[in-house]
Amino acid sequence: MHKKSGNVIKINCVTPETYRKLVKYFKENNIFYHTYQLREERAYRIVNKYLHHQTDTEDIRQELFELGHNVQNIMYAQCRTTKEPLNLFFVNSEPAENNKEI
């Protein structure tokens, strides 16, 4: 536990169970808090390169589904300055044991 300025305390939990108990306690007692998702609950980010920007995202979703991956969403990347589409897709999939097989 780390004390921060302005009546703020930072708590780092060692286990997911401790994290869940602490969040439950805060909710039950109406304590204001901020948290980040647990690593095992976070979406797995995949970057697909070299696909034409007009590739149908449903085709990407279907191919990944056939490989055993559940896709949450797919976004194509844009150039920051010109907003031109890039041949790059960001895919978020459900957390799963087989994510690293992609």
N, C-alpha and C positions, 0 to 999 in steps of 0.2 A: 504494500500500500504506500502510495506516495502522496504527500500533502502538496497541493498547489496553491497559488495565490487566489484570493477571492473566494474563500470557502469552497474550494473544489478539491475533491480527493480522487486520485486515480487508483483503481484496483485492478491488478492483473491476477486472473484466476489460473490455477495450475491445471485443473481438470475441467472438462465440459460439464460434469455434474455440478461442480461448485458454481460455475457460471450460471447454469440454469436455476439453481437454488437462489442465487443472489438476485437475478432478474425477477424471479417469482416474488421474492421478499419485497423488492422495490415496488412492484406493481400492487401487491396487496396493501402496502402502507402508503400508497400515493406519493412515493419519493421520486422526485425528478432525477432522471439519469439519461445518459447517452451510452450507446454500446455499438460495437461492430459485430458483424456476423461471425460465427465460429467458422474456422477454416473448413471443417467437414460439411457445413451447411451452405457454404458459398458456391455459386455457380462456377463451373469450369470453363475458362475462356480459351477458345480456339481461334487462331488466325489463319484463314485460308487465303493464300496468295496466288496470284497469276490466274485467277478466274476473271473473265470479262465482267465488267460492272453491270451488264444487262442480264447476267445469269439469273434465272428465276430462283428466288430464295426457297421456294417450296421444293425445287429439285435438290438443293443442298440438304434441306431438312429430311427429305425422303431417303436420300443416300445414307445419311448418318443414322437414321432410324433403322434401316436395313442392316447396318453394322452393329446395332444394339445400343445406340445412344439416343437419349431423349433430349431434344433441343428445346430450350426455353424461348430464345429469340435470335434473330440474325439481323445484323446491320451492315450495310456497305459503308466503306470509309470514303471520306471526301477530303480533298486538299484543303488545308486550313485557310489559305489566303484566297484562292479562286473558287472554292466550293465545287470544283470539278470532281466527278466521281473517280475513284481509284479502283484498280483491279485487286481489291482487297476486301475481305469480309470478316467481320467479327461475329463469332458464334458463341453463345452461352448455352451450355448444356447442364442438365441436372447432375448433381454430385453422384458419382457411381464408381465402383471398383474398376471398371474397364476404361475410364477416361484417358488414361495415359497410353492406351493402345492406338489412339487416333494418329 
